[in-house]
Structures are given as C-alpha cells and as structure tokens.
C-alpha cells in the first residue's frame, strides 16, 4: 500500500468517525428536547386536570370547566 493510499483511507476513517460522533450528539440533543417538550405537555395536562377537579368541587358547571380547561366533558365527569 502506498503512503498516499494509507493517508486517504485514514482520512476517510477519521471523517466517518467524526460524522458518527456528530450524528450521535445530535440524536442525544433531539432526544433531550423531545423529552423536555413531552414533560411540559404532560405537566400542562396535569394542571388542567387539577384545575378541573378544583372547579368541580366548587360546583362550577362541567360545560364551563370544559370550556375553560380544554378538557372534554366526559373526562371531567370521570374526575
């Protein structure tokens, strides 16, 4: 094998390793972002449920609770 061939193959191997590291890091970053987004979404949903329960205890009309929280009437009735 010539030195030029070796250098080329080494360069390609190094480049592939770097690309793999970058892709892996980007995948981790996207996963973290999705996890944070999902956490916020679930937290928001839980807050709506807690608000609906509190309003239901106060005797507020279920249709009004549904309108205010965005939850369905059926879901509020189950709470």
N, C-alpha and C positions, 0 to 999 in steps of 0.2 A: 504494500500500500504506500502510496506517495504521501509526502507531508501535506500537500495541498488537499488531497482527499481526506486525510485524517482531520485536518482543520475544518473542512466543510462539514464532515459528519459530526464532529464535536460541536461546532456552532449550531447545527440543526438540533442536536440532542439538548443543548443548553437552552435554545429557544423554545423547544417543546416543553421543557421542564418549567421555564418561566411562565409560559402561557397556561400551563396546568395550574400553577400556583395562583395566578391572577384569576382564572376561572373559578377556582376553589374559593378564594377570598370573596369574589363577587357573589357566589352562591350563598356563602355564610351571611353576607351582608343582606341579601334579599330575604333570607330566612328570618333574620332578626327583625327586619322591617315588617314582614308579614305577621310575625308573632306579636309585635307591638300593636299593629293595626287590629289584629284579632282581639287582643286584650282590651283595647279601648272599646271596640264594638260590644264585646261581652259585658264590660263594665257599664256601658250606656244602657244596654238591655236590662241588666240587673237593677239599675237605678230606676228605670221606668216601671219595673215590676214592684219595687218597694214603694214608689210613689202611688201606684195604683192601689196597693194594699192599704196604705195610709188613708187615701181618699175614700176607699170603700168603707173603712172603719168609721169615717166621719159621716157616712150616709150620703155621699155625693152620688148622683145618678151615674150608673155604669156607662151610659152612652156619652156623658160628658167626660168621664175618666178616659174612655177610649179615644175621644176626640183630642184630649189634652196630651195623652201619653203616646198615642200612635199604636197602642196595643189593640187587639181585636176584642170585641165584646165577649166572645166565647172564652178567650184567655183570661180576661178579667173576672168573669164569673167563676172560673176554676180556682182563683186565688183565695 
